[in-house]
């Protein structure tokens, strides 16, 4: 398993059960998408969600540990 995959699993384990279920539901939606276009649209929507910049917090990230 790659370091990136391990990082994702670590982040998944750090989530609350409802958040973890939301992520797993999105993964299932991605897996069931029947075309490359639909998969691309899902990935792009996830990228928009992930672009939150909190700035320096003085603590480590609970997802990646940095």
C-alpha positions in Angstrom: 0.0 0.0 0.0 1.3 3.4 -0.9 2.0 6.2 1.6 -0.9 8.2 0.1 -3.3 5.3 0.6 -2.1 4.9 4.2 -2.7 8.7 4.7 -6.2 8.4 3.5 -6.9 5.4 5.8 -5.4 7.3 8.7 -7.7 10.2 8.0 -10.7 7.9 7.6 -10.0 6.4 11.0 -9.9 9.9 12.6 -13.4 10.8 11.5 -16.5 10.5 13.5 -18.8 7.6 12.6 -21.3 9.8 10.7 -18.5 11.6 8.8 -16.9 8.2 8.0 -20.2 7.0 6.6 -20.5 10.1 4.5 -17.1 9.4 3.0 -17.8 5.8 2.4 -21.1 6.7 0.7 -19.3 9.1 -1.6 -16.7 6.4 -2.5 -19.6 4.0 -3.3 -21.1 6.7 -5.6 -17.8 7.0 -7.3 -17.4 3.2 -7.8 -20.9 2.9 -9.2 -20.5 5.8 -11.7 -20.7 4.2 -15.1 -18.8 6.7 -17.1 -15.5 8.5 -16.9 -17.4 11.8 -17.2 -19.4 11.1 -14.1 -16.3 10.1 -12.2 -14.5 13.2 -13.3 -17.4 15.4 -12.1 -17.4 13.7 -8.7 -13.6 14.2 -8.3 -14.0 17.9 -9.3 -16.7 18.4 -6.7 -14.5 16.8 -4.0 -11.6 19.1 -5.0 -13.8 22.1 -4.4 -14.8 20.8 -0.9 -11.1 20.2 0.0 -9.9 23.7 -0.8 -10.3 25.1 2.7 -7.3 26.9 4.1 -7.2 27.3 7.8 -3.7 28.8 8.0 -1.3 28.0 10.8 -3.0 26.7 13.8 -0.1 25.8 16.1 -1.3 22.1 16.3 -0.9 19.1 14.0 -3.4 18.1 11.5 -5.6 15.2 12.8 -5.7 13.7 9.3 -2.1 13.7 8.2 -0.3 14.4 11.4 1.7 17.3 10.0 
